[in-house]
């Protein structure tokens, strides 16, 4: 986070009866920053967003905006949603179907009793910003999904909110439109210095849009950091498995060097040795069974016997069990010892079922975790 925090969340909690939705959550959002709340369904991310918006009253903790407490369970402070100056873009768009695009976008300004001349100028400018000028007088139910999403975003931006809250806004769009809207939102954020909190279960959305990502699990934040940090340096097996694909196989620790480098025996017959850097969160000892993982983007695949692969830090034999042709690449199920894993192979290679290959990867990119019990 480069700027000082505009939004601070401390010890935030929410329970529904005996069920804990969010527990002891701590977050900061800087001015001009896009923070993504990423996690599986039921992890508490939408409940967190609704508490920030004022649509849910927290059962614990505080929310401070620009130095002012807008929610505090201990001081009985709860500022209603319409007094928080936050915009919100919903998953369902929540547009009025009988209104035109410009009427929908003008609605928040009318609620705030903005002068009519100011409404006209701000609506016109916001419609132009979102590329909706040709559709201004059309009812929203005649628009495509992408156009409706732009209208919903325009309505959230028209009154210049300090923070915009996004609740899985692209989940109803097809794959191509999602990619287009991600690019448009990223450009918009840079152009207008947008501060936002973006809830999603889609890792691509989080990685591509966010300045920082808070990965949530069971109502708590497991890790928060830049997209590069959480992808390349996960602090837990949950974060590693949830964020991105991985090539994973079983091994046994044969030793730990003084510099923290771990030696691992893997593959068939205990004849293959690989090395990994031991992260501070993962403590292992000689004889411990481990899961060895590496991101697919860091794996190089060579035909069996390739001398180039042998010269790498780590090279382990594998067998292609099954090939699936998917157009621009192959999806392969690969057997590493007794571990089966999925790997993408370039179309240019001459691959076939049953082929023996070597998988080469850098020890600095290799993660180890205690073997699942």
C-alpha angles and dihedrals in degrees: 000000000000102000129054112272117272092182124039125185119192128185092337116182139170130186130184105202106303093343119099110214098171128012130192096332119183122187141153128200120197126215109273092013127129110213118190123207103207128183147107124292112289096022094119101254097123091044088053091051092049091052090051089050093048094243090117126039111228119234092210141015138027139277118203123190120191090340094310123109109235095172132022125160093196095048096038092238118154120159110200120243096255091058098051098075092226124141121214133202112197130210090240093044089233092220122160103251095203093054129081122245093260092047091053092049093046094051098086090050092051090051088055091050092240116178113269095238090051091049092054095049096044094046091049092049094047093047089052091047091056095044094245101122094112090053099043096114097039121102111250094240088069093058129094121250093261092049091049089051090053090049091051091050091047090053090052092050102041096088093046098245118200092229131020118210118206121199106195090304097176100046093101094053128091121250097266094047091047090056091047093049092048090056093046093049092048090053091046092051091055095044098050099027090242120196112207149162111213122196116201144144090205111100093199091057091049095046095046100041108032131085086199133010127213108200111207131201127174094348097312138091111250095184139353126195146103117313089256092050097051094041099046100027109035116176096209141030089245092059092045094050096041098047109062137331124296142192106230132182138163125261144159124233111244096181148333119233124220091254091058096259113143123216114210134188112216142159129039121338096002091272100122121080125194131177133217138180112251112233118216090243093057118063116184136168138201112292095023116134111233142179111237115208137181131173113253091237090065096050121097118197122210134174112263112280097026108154093207090063092049090059093059124098092253128018123168129180120241140169126228105234098179138003125207119191110218102170110261094032146004125257108215133191104216128194116217106183102306093335120099119203140165124249136174116231127195116255091231093069124092099237130166141172113278094021117146114228141171121237112208125191141158118262089223088063095047120103127195128200133179108275113260113257 
